Amino acid sequence: MASAKDEIKQAIILRSDLEMSRGKVAAQAAHASLMSYFQAEKIDKAVAKEWLGTGEKKIVLKVSDEESLVKLFRAFEFRGVPCALVTDAGLTEIPPGSKTALGVGPWQSSKINEFTSGLKLL
């Protein structure tokens, strides 16, 4: 089990520049959470299981634009941290192909914090 310093958590990062309704934001966050969880489970089943058994800690953060979201995705991907970038189909509120959210982990907090410590809560 991870120490308090390096507990297992998940980060959900959403774009603040898109004018999404609260329901749309919730849906995009849910997509990011599930997609990223499945990536984590593929990489390390024990980490995914620990997260499920310890309350499924999540933090929801924001970035100001698509470029920032994609840069974070690439950074986490490069470091081998499970993550998933959500691309919207464009059927409701925003243009098709818009990158709306990023799910990171569940994974060690220290690895997630390397790239998210400067982000603000949504």
trRosetta pair geometry for C-beta under 8 A, 3 or more apart (Angstrom, degrees):
i j d omega theta_ij theta_ji phi_ij phi_ji
1 50 6.2 162 -120 -140 69 125
1 54 7.7 129 -147 -70 110 139
2 6 4.8 -120 -170 104 107 79
2 7 4.9 144 102 -116 125 32
2 8 5.3 151 8 -32 145 79
2 50 6.9 112 -5 149 97 149
2 108 6.3 174 -121 -117 139 83
2 109 7.7 131 157 5 149 94
3 6 5.2 54 53 36 84 86
3 7 7.3 -98 92 -57 37 62
4 7 6.1 -5 -147 -46 32 106
5 109 7.7 -151 148 67 41 123
5 110 7.1 29 144 -58 83 113
6 108 4.9 -12 -177 -160 97 105
6 109 5.8 -165 -147 43 39 91
6 110 5.0 -34 -113 -11 91 113
7 54 7.4 -147 -165 134 105 148
7 57 6.7 36 132 34 124 156
7 108 7.8 142 83 -146 23 55
7 109 5.2 39 61 -20 67 126
8 47 5.9 170 -120 -167 134 82
8 50 5.3 118 2 105 157 111
8 51 4.5 -115 129 -80 130 85
8 54 6.5 109 55 57 108 137
8 57 7.0 139 97 43 60 110
8 105 7.2 171 -174 -175 75 126
8 106 5.0 44 168 174 103 111
8 107 6.7 -157 -144 115 78 6
8 108 6.5 -50 -97 -89 61 40
8 109 7.2 -140 -98 -34 12 79
9 51 7.5 155 -92 -125 18 108
9 57 4.2 -61 -113 101 88 110
9 58 6.7 158 -173 -93 86 25
9 59 6.3 32 162 -6 132 99
9 105 6.1 53 99 112 48 160
9 106 6.4 -155 117 -135 11 80
9 107 7.6 -41 62 58 52 50
9 109 5.1 52 19 -87 114 89
9 112 6.4 -104 77 34 98 157
10 33 6.3 79 141 -133 148 81
10 36 6.4 131 -151 104 113 132
10 37 7.1 -25 -104 -74 146 83
10 51 6.9 77 -37 -160 101 142
10 56 7.3 -17 11 -177 122 70
10 57 6.9 156 21 94 71 58
10 58 4.7 -26 72 -107 96 79
10 59 7.6 178 89 24 50 64
10 103 6.7 -13 -177 -169 110 89
10 104 6.7 157 -163 82 60 55
10 105 4.2 -155 -109 91 59 102
10 106 4.6 -59 -63 -77 92 66
10 107 7.6 94 -95 13 56 67
10 112 7.9 -177 -139 -102 20 156
11 58 7.3 150 -95 -161 23 66
11 59 5.3 -22 -112 66 73 93
11 60 7.8 154 -164 -91 57 27
11 61 6.1 -7 -170 10 104 117
11 102 7.9 2 110 106 93 91
11 103 7.5 154 85 -159 55 42
11 104 4.3 -4 57 56 99 110
11 105 6.2 81 13 23 73 114
11 112 5.1 156 -15 -172 125 129
11 116 5.4 -114 -140 -86 163 168
12 29 4.9 56 172 -148 148 88
12 32 5.0 118 -136 97 91 132
12 33 5.8 -30 -84 -65 121 86
12 58 6.1 20 -7 -176 106 115
12 59 7.3 -174 28 88 71 43
12 60 4.7 -19 70 -110 105 74
12 61 7.1 158 82 25 51 67
12 101 6.5 -12 -174 -172 86 116
12 102 7.5 158 -159 82 42 52
12 103 5.8 -13 -107 -105 71 69
12 104 7.8 -160 -71 23 29 74
13 32 7.6 -155 42 -172 55 157
13 60 7.8 169 -83 -160 31 49
13 61 4.9 -22 -107 75 77 95
13 62 6.9 153 -160 -101 67 18
13 63 5.9 39 172 -13 111 104
13 69 6.5 171 118 -123 115 85
13 72 6.3 -38 84 103 167 161
13 101 6.6 152 81 -160 52 63
13 102 4.3 -9 59 57 105 100
13 103 7.9 -166 23 -73 73 25
13 104 7.0 38 -7 -7 109 111
13 116 7.1 -134 -76 -115 123 115
13 119 6.8 -59 -121 -164 111 166
14 25 6.2 50 -161 -150 159 92
14 28 6.3 103 -119 104 109 124
14 29 6.3 -44 -64 -76 125 90
14 32 7.7 -135 -74 -10 79 157
14 60 6.9 7 0 -174 111 94
14 61 7.5 164 23 86 68 45
14 62 5.5 -35 71 -107 76 73
14 63 7.6 -177 88 27 30 73
14 100 6.8 -12 -144 158 78 72
14 101 4.9 -20 -100 -105 70 90
14 102 8.0 -158 -68 25 35 66
14 122 5.6 39 46 -98 117 141
15 18 4.9 68 99 0 116 105
15 62 7.2 83 -152 -158 10 81
15 63 6.0 -41 -105 73 56 83
15 64 7.5 25 -154 149 71 10
15 65 6.6 44 -143 -132 108 13
15 66 6.4 -3 -102 -72 143 57
15 69 5.8 -53 -70 -48 97 138
15 99 7.4 111 -39 103 134 73
15 100 6.0 -107 19 -151 113 44
15 101 7.2 -114 -2 -71 79 51
16 62 4.3 56 -48 179 111 130
16 63 6.9 -170 5 80 90 30
16 64 5.7 -38 53 -108 105 47
16 122 7.3 -171 -82 -127 100 82
17 64 5.7 69 -43 175 108 55
17 65 5.2 27 0 -91 149 62
17 66 7.8 -88 57 -25 129 70
18 94 5.6 -7 -159 -102 123 142
18 98 6.7 105 -103 168 137 143
18 100 6.4 -46 19 -124 166 84
19 93 7.5 -130 96 167 73 117
19 94 7.9 157 59 -85 63 98
20 24 3.8 -127 -173 94 102 124
20 25 4.9 135 107 -57 122 77
20 28 6.9 -27 -172 -3 167 138
20 93 5.8 116 -122 105 67 148
20 94 6.6 -37 -83 -39 92 123
20 100 7.2 77 -61 -148 150 120
21 24 4.7 97 51 5 76 102
21 25 7.1 -136 95 -5 40 86
21 93 6.5 -155 0 -87 93 157
22 25 5.6 -52 -148 36 33 114
22 26 6.3 36 153 -20 65 105
23 26 5.6 -53 -149 35 32 112
23 27 6.4 32 153 -19 65 105
24 27 5.7 -53 -147 36 32 112
24 28 6.3 30 155 -17 66 106
24 92 6.7 -164 -101 101 117 135
24 93 5.2 -49 -92 25 158 147
24 94 7.6 126 179 -11 147 107
25 28 5.9 -57 -147 38 29 108
25 29 6.3 30 154 -19 64 108
25 122 7.8 164 -175 170 131 144
26 29 5.7 -56 -147 37 29 112
26 30 6.3 31 154 -20 64 106
27 30 5.7 -54 -149 35 31 112
27 31 6.5 35 151 -20 64 102
28 31 5.6 -47 -149 33 34 114
28 32 6.4 35 152 -19 64 105
28 86 5.6 150 -160 112 84 157
28 88 7.2 -40 -102 -79 112 105
28 100 4.4 -95 -143 127 141 130
28 101 4.3 149 155 -19 102 133
29 32 5.7 -54 -149 37 32 112
29 33 6.3 34 153 -22 65 107
29 60 6.4 -8 -131 -121 133 122
29 101 6.1 -157 -83 -135 43 156
30 33 5.7 -52 -145 34 31 113
30 34 6.4 23 161 -11 65 108
31 34 6.3 -65 -149 42 25 103
31 35 5.9 19 161 -15 65 116
31 86 4.7 96 109 -117 124 133
31 101 6.5 124 73 63 101 133
31 103 7.7 -144 110 -32 57 125
32 35 6.1 -59 -139 41 24 108
32 36 6.0 18 165 -13 63 115
32 84 6.3 174 -147 84 56 97
32 86 5.1 -81 -71 -30 82 126
32 101 4.0 -100 -54 130 133 120
32 102 6.0 69 -141 107 127 11
32 103 3.4 161 165 -50 76 95
33 36 6.2 -66 -147 41 20 105
33 37 6.2 24 156 -23 61 110
33 58 6.8 -21 -114 -114 118 142
33 103 5.4 -175 -73 -118 24 131
34 37 5.6 -53 -145 32 30 114
34 38 6.5 28 159 -18 64 103
34 103 7.6 -133 42 -74 36 171
35 38 6.1 -57 -156 33 29 109
35 39 6.8 30 148 -18 63 105
35 84 3.4 -150 124 127 111 163
35 86 6.7 163 21 -78 152 85
35 103 5.5 145 68 35 88 139
36 39 5.5 -51 -152 34 38 114
36 40 6.4 39 150 -20 68 103
36 82 6.1 123 -171 131 73 93
36 83 5.6 -16 -122 -138 104 36
36 84 4.4 -138 -68 18 65 102
36 102 7.9 79 -70 164 130 54
36 103 2.8 -138 -21 121 131 114
36 104 6.0 -75 -148 -40 146 9
36 105 6.2 32 152 61 123 33
36 106 7.7 123 127 -12 102 48
37 40 5.6 -55 -151 36 33 112
37 41 6.3 35 152 -22 66 105
37 48 6.6 103 -170 -137 77 108
37 51 7.9 -148 -127 95 95 144
37 103 7.4 -60 -19 157 64 142
37 106 6.5 35 -112 -1 73 91
38 41 5.6 -49 -145 34 33 115
38 42 6.7 38 153 -22 62 101
38 84 7.6 48 53 -53 92 146
39 42 5.8 -55 -156 31 33 112
39 43 6.6 22 152 -13 66 110
39 82 3.8 161 117 -166 102 104
39 83 6.4 -72 89 33 159 18
39 84 5.5 -179 -19 -50 135 101
39 103 8.0 148 25 97 123 110
40 43 5.8 -63 -148 41 33 106
40 44 6.6 -48 178 52 69 80
40 47 6.1 -106 176 98 107 113
40 48 4.8 144 116 -79 102 99
40 51 7.5 18 128 11 152 150
40 82 3.9 -177 -75 71 63 159
40 105 5.9 46 -80 -172 139 39
40 106 5.1 104 -177 52 173 67
40 107 6.2 -141 -117 -58 119 83
41 44 7.8 -99 -134 69 18 40
41 45 5.8 41 -161 -105 66 63
41 48 4.1 45 -89 -73 70 171
42 82 7.4 144 52 -115 89 128
43 47 7.6 -22 92 44 94 131
43 80 7.6 143 -145 172 141 85
43 82 5.0 -147 10 -64 140 115
44 47 4.1 48 106 12 117 113
44 48 6.7 156 94 -12 65 85
44 82 8.0 -134 24 -27 89 129
45 48 5.6 -59 -149 41 36 112
45 49 6.0 36 155 -21 70 108
46 49 5.7 -54 -144 38 29 111
46 50 6.3 33 155 -22 64 105
47 50 5.7 -52 -147 34 30 112
47 51 6.5 33 153 -20 63 105
47 106 6.2 -176 145 110 94 98
47 107 6.4 22 168 -111 144 50
47 108 7.7 -78 -135 -42 128 71
48 51 5.8 -54 -153 33 30 113
48 52 6.6 30 151 -17 64 106
48 106 6.1 134 -110 59 52 117
49 52 5.7 -54 -151 36 34 112
49 53 6.2 21 155 -10 66 113
50 53 5.8 -68 -148 46 29 105
50 54 5.9 5 163 -4 68 120
50 106 7.9 -163 76 136 83 138
51 54 6.3 -72 -136 45 23 97
51 56 5.9 68 157 -107 84 53
51 57 7.3 -110 -149 33 85 75
51 105 7.5 160 -98 158 152 101
51 106 3.6 2 -87 179 162 170
52 56 6.3 23 -113 -71 39 93
54 57 7.1 -33 112 -13 96 100
56 106 7.6 -100 -138 -74 60 134
57 106 8.0 103 60 -121 75 108
59 116 7.7 127 93 143 130 145
59 121 7.4 -94 -177 -110 91 87
60 121 6.7 63 84 -158 70 74
60 122 4.6 -59 132 23 100 120
61 116 5.9 179 0 -162 171 112
61 119 4.1 56 -178 126 133 132
61 120 6.7 136 -153 80 81 34
61 121 6.2 -75 -106 -109 58 34
61 122 6.1 153 -163 -33 8 84
62 119 6.7 168 57 -178 43 105
62 120 5.9 -29 49 77 95 85
62 121 7.4 39 3 133 94 20
62 122 4.5 119 -47 -93 104 76
63 68 4.0 -164 179 107 130 127
63 69 5.2 177 65 -64 145 74
63 72 6.9 -144 -61 -13 151 138
63 119 6.6 -55 -72 -125 73 118
64 68 6.0 75 47 9 71 150
65 68 5.3 101 61 8 73 101
65 69 7.3 -134 105 -4 41 92
66 69 5.5 -58 -151 37 37 114
66 70 6.2 32 156 -17 71 107
66 98 7.1 -116 -92 -160 129 71
66 99 4.9 111 -144 55 99 107
67 70 5.9 -57 -146 39 29 108
67 71 6.3 32 155 -21 64 107
68 71 5.7 -53 -147 35 30 113
68 72 6.5 31 155 -18 63 104
69 72 5.9 -57 -155 35 29 110
69 73 6.5 32 149 -21 64 106
69 85 7.2 117 148 -135 102 103
69 99 5.4 176 99 124 136 120
69 101 7.6 -114 -148 -129 135 11
69 102 5.5 179 -164 -29 91 120
70 73 5.4 -50 -148 34 35 117
70 74 6.4 34 155 -18 66 104
70 85 7.1 46 -107 -129 63 146
70 99 6.1 75 -63 89 92 173
71 74 5.8 -55 -149 37 30 109
71 75 6.3 32 153 -21 65 107
72 75 5.6 -55 -147 35 32 112
72 76 6.3 26 158 -13 67 106
72 102 5.9 148 96 85 120 174
72 104 7.8 -80 153 -62 111 132
72 115 5.8 137 -139 153 86 130
72 116 7.6 66 -144 -78 129 80
73 76 6.2 -60 -150 39 27 105
73 77 6.1 26 155 -19 64 113
73 83 6.0 -173 -138 126 67 135
73 85 4.6 13 -117 -70 150 119
73 102 5.4 -137 -74 -121 92 129
74 77 5.6 -56 -142 40 29 114
74 78 6.1 35 156 -24 65 106
75 78 5.8 -53 -149 32 27 113
75 79 6.6 17 156 -9 62 110
75 115 5.2 144 111 -108 138 147
76 79 5.9 -64 -149 44 32 106
76 81 4.3 -81 -167 69 87 112
76 82 8.0 -42 156 76 114 18
76 83 4.2 71 112 -23 138 150
76 102 7.9 141 20 172 145 127
76 104 5.5 -118 -125 -122 160 112
76 115 6.4 -116 -64 36 85 157
77 80 7.8 43 178 -68 30 23
77 81 7.5 -83 -64 55 22 70
77 83 6.1 -100 -63 52 72 118
79 111 6.9 170 139 -167 135 103
79 114 7.5 145 -108 76 170 148
81 104 6.2 16 136 -162 120 97
81 105 6.9 -38 177 -65 101 72
81 107 5.3 154 -152 109 93 179
81 111 5.3 171 -96 146 124 122
81 112 6.9 151 -164 -81 147 63
82 104 7.4 135 91 -161 58 47
82 105 6.2 102 70 -103 93 26
82 106 7.8 6 68 56 124 41
82 107 6.1 167 36 -57 90 120
83 102 6.3 1 -176 -179 112 96
83 103 6.3 169 -154 90 60 58
83 104 4.6 -10 -105 -106 101 66
83 105 7.5 10 -82 -18 70 44
84 102 7.2 165 83 -155 45 54
84 103 4.7 2 52 52 93 104
85 99 5.8 -28 176 -146 109 111
85 101 7.8 164 -157 90 46 47
85 102 5.5 -18 -105 -105 64 81
86 99 7.0 121 79 -159 55 58
86 100 5.1 -55 98 60 109 90
86 101 4.2 15 34 58 129 87
86 102 7.1 -141 10 -71 83 33
86 103 7.3 76 -35 -13 102 93
87 97 6.1 -21 -174 -148 109 38
87 98 7.0 153 -156 77 61 36
87 99 5.6 -36 -98 -95 71 61
87 100 7.4 143 -117 7 20 84
88 94 5.5 52 91 76 161 112
88 95 7.8 105 84 83 118 42
88 96 6.8 -134 105 -130 79 38
88 97 7.3 -33 66 38 70 14
88 98 4.7 -6 38 62 115 91
88 99 7.8 -164 2 -86 82 12
88 100 5.0 70 -40 -26 110 127
89 96 6.0 -24 167 -125 35 89
90 94 6.4 -96 -112 96 65 59
90 95 5.3 -17 -118 166 119 29
90 96 2.7 -84 2 -66 147 65
90 97 6.6 1 -40 5 125 59
90 98 6.9 119 -77 7 89 96
91 96 7.8 65 -40 -86 53 93
94 98 4.7 -60 137 29 123 158
94 100 7.0 135 64 -85 157 116
95 98 5.3 111 70 -42 76 110
99 102 8.0 24 169 -58 105 87
104 107 6.9 -71 154 25 78 120
104 112 5.5 133 125 -127 126 103
104 116 7.3 -164 54 -47 157 136
105 112 5.6 -36 -35 -76 131 129
107 111 5.4 -70 135 72 119 127
107 112 5.8 141 76 -49 103 101
108 111 4.6 81 72 6 94 106
108 112 7.1 -175 91 -5 48 87
109 112 5.7 -62 -147 42 35 108
109 113 5.7 35 158 -23 72 111
110 113 5.8 -53 -139 37 27 113
110 114 7.1 50 154 -41 57 90
111 114 6.0 -32 -164 0 33 117
112 115 7.3 -83 -177 46 39 85
112 116 5.7 -16 155 19 78 129
113 116 5.8 -84 -122 58 34 88
113 117 4.8 53 -176 -61 82 97
114 117 7.4 1 -110 -11 4 107
116 119 5.0 -49 -164 20 69 121
